[in-house]
Amino acid sequence: MSATTIRLLRPDDHKALAALMVEMQRHYSVPCPPPEDILAGLAALPAGVDILVAVKGETVLGFASACNLYPGPGLKTGFFLKEIYVADAARGAGLGRKLMAALAELALERGHRRVDWTADADDAALLRFYESLGAAAYPKKVFYRLTGDALVGLAKT
């Protein structure tokens, strides 16, 4: 049986990652685009986006997607973790921790000074997981989102 490895996404992973993203959308009970749209998005990732995958054989069991930020502390770069997800069938095996450790290692290799992310405030297990990594909540910041009509309206001003 092959071991699970954590590495940067490769084009030959796209189909397996797209399948995992479909699972993720179901898990969160949110709409999901068709698989061909997901594949097109993966093929056209914007510059500065890095996706780490947890792979066993040809199966992608989890992923972490982060983008570069500037400026960060000391006017250095940083990462913003947009998404981390582990397949339902692979939970409890430490893959989330391994993905976060690999992201931290990649951040340091690239000279980043920190990794930031958001979390659902009402998901106690998720918050405990992040705290177990040594992460600290940062209550001095408020998360905002501009979307839909508000986004369109602001763009037109």
C-alpha positions in Angstrom: 0.0 0.0 0.0 1.4 3.4 -1.0 2.1 6.1 1.6 0.3 9.5 1.6 2.5 12.3 0.3 2.0 16.1 0.6 3.2 18.0 -2.4 2.4 20.9 -4.7 -0.5 20.3 -7.2 0.5 19.0 -10.6 -1.6 19.0 -13.8 -2.1 15.2 -13.5 -3.8 15.8 -10.1 -6.5 18.1 -11.5 -9.2 15.4 -12.2 -8.8 13.8 -8.7 -8.7 17.3 -7.0 -11.9 18.3 -8.9 -13.6 15.2 -7.6 -12.6 16.1 -4.0 -13.8 19.7 -4.5 -17.2 18.3 -5.5 -17.2 16.3 -2.3 -16.2 19.4 -0.4 -19.1 21.4 -1.8 -21.5 18.7 -0.8 -20.0 18.6 2.7 -20.6 22.3 3.1 -24.1 22.1 1.5 -23.2 24.8 -1.1 -23.8 24.8 -4.9 -21.1 23.2 -7.0 -20.2 24.1 -10.6 -20.0 21.3 -13.1 -16.7 19.3 -13.0 -15.6 20.7 -16.4 -15.8 24.2 -14.9 -13.7 23.1 -11.9 -11.1 21.6 -14.2 -11.0 24.8 -16.3 -10.4 26.8 -13.1 -7.6 24.5 -12.0 -6.0 24.8 -15.4 -6.1 28.6 -15.2 -5.0 29.2 -11.6 -4.0 32.8 -11.2 -0.3 33.6 -10.5 0.5 33.5 -6.8 -1.9 30.6 -5.9 -0.4 27.5 -4.5 -2.3 24.3 -3.9 -0.8 21.5 -1.7 -2.3 18.1 -2.1 -2.3 15.0 0.1 -2.0 12.2 -2.4 -2.2 8.4 -1.9 -1.6 6.5 -5.1 -3.7 8.5 -7.6 -6.3 9.7 -5.1 -6.2 13.2 -3.7 -7.3 12.9 -0.1 -7.0 16.5 0.9 -5.7 19.9 -0.2 -4.8 23.3 1.1 -5.0 26.4 -1.2 -3.1 29.5 -0.3 -2.2 32.8 -2.1 0.6 35.2 -1.7 0.0 38.5 0.1 2.0 41.7 0.3 2.6 43.6 2.4 2.8 41.7 5.6 4.8 42.3 8.8 7.9 44.3 8.2 6.7 44.8 4.6 7.4 41.2 3.8 5.2 38.7 2.1 2.8 36.2 3.6 0.3 33.5 2.7 -3.4 33.6 3.1 -4.9 30.1 3.4 -8.1 30.2 1.5 -9.2 26.6 1.9 -8.1 23.4 3.6 -10.2 20.2 3.2 -9.7 16.5 3.9 -11.9 13.9 2.4 -14.6 12.6 4.8 -13.1 9.1 4.4 -9.6 10.2 5.3 -10.4 12.3 8.4 -8.7 11.5 11.7 -5.4 10.3 10.1 -3.6 13.6 10.6 -3.7 14.8 7.0 -5.0 18.3 8.0 -2.0 18.7 10.3 0.3 17.4 7.6 -1.1 19.9 5.1 -0.8 22.8 7.5 2.8 21.7 8.3 3.7 21.6 4.6 2.1 25.0 4.1 4.2 26.4 7.0 7.3 24.9 5.5 6.5 26.3 2.1 5.9 29.7 3.6 9.3 29.7 5.3 11.0 28.5 2.2 9.6 31.5 0.3 10.5 34.0 3.0 6.9 34.6 4.2 6.6 36.0 7.7 3.1 34.5 8.5 0.1 32.6 7.4 -3.4 34.0 7.9 -6.8 32.5 7.5 -10.4 32.7 8.6 -12.4 30.0 10.4 -16.1 29.5 11.1 -16.6 30.9 14.6 -19.2 28.3 15.5 -17.1 25.2 14.6 -15.6 24.3 17.9 -13.7 21.2 16.6 -12.2 23.3 13.8 -11.1 26.0 16.2 -9.5 23.4 18.5 -7.6 22.0 15.5 -6.2 25.3 14.6 -5.2 26.0 18.2 -3.5 22.6 18.4 -1.3 23.8 15.6 -0.1 26.7 17.8 -2.3 29.2 15.9 -3.9 32.0 17.8 -7.2 33.7 17.1 -6.8 37.4 16.2 -9.9 39.1 17.6 -8.7 42.6 16.7 -9.6 42.0 13.1 -13.0 41.7 11.5 -13.6 39.7 8.4 -15.5 41.5 5.6 -16.9 40.3 2.3 -18.1 42.3 -0.7 -20.2 40.2 -3.1 -23.3 40.3 -5.3 -25.2 43.5 -5.7 -22.9 45.3 -3.2 -19.9 44.4 -5.3 -21.5 45.4 -8.6 -22.8 48.6 -7.0 -19.4 49.7 -5.7 -17.8 48.9 -9.0 -20.2 51.3 -10.7 -19.5 54.2 -8.4 
